[in-house]
């Protein structure tokens, strides 16, 4: 069905029918409930959604063995993030999730001495998205310590550290003078 056809259908409905239709959509589809929770809900409601997502992301990096760690399920992590991006009302809410993902992936890399290009790309992409969000939302002071800590905690890959440092300096150019 095209959007124009849908608009014609909506125009023919009375106000009470529209309300019934919306309630039916809300009851039937989880995506609609999530959308309205994000749009009309309070800050606590949105935080609850993001906290749940962060817990799910952390689970994708869990492994039992130090000797032979299981590969992190980055595809599943990216799916969770895409779902959040689709439902997000305010883009600056996603900064925390991006930073959390980069922190968790970097911790996994350090803790299990695990290196893969996919993991590195995941760290770089999420860190870059977080830094771009920081720049757009102008919340530099709030996230600066966490952004620095991701770089400082990396002890495995010098190239990765330098890549993240370049991204960091684009957002915080005053740090060039310090180092």
Secondary structure, 3 states (H helix, E strand, C coil): CCHHHHHHHHHHCCHHHHHHHHHHHHHHCHHHHHHHHHHHCCHHHHHHHHHHHHHHHHHHCCCCCCCCCCCCCHHHHHHHHHHHHHHCCCHHHHHHHHHHHHHHHHHHHHHCCCCCHHHHHHHHHHHHHHHHHHHHHCCHHHHHHHHHHHHHHCCCCHHHHHHHHHHHHHHCCCHHHHC
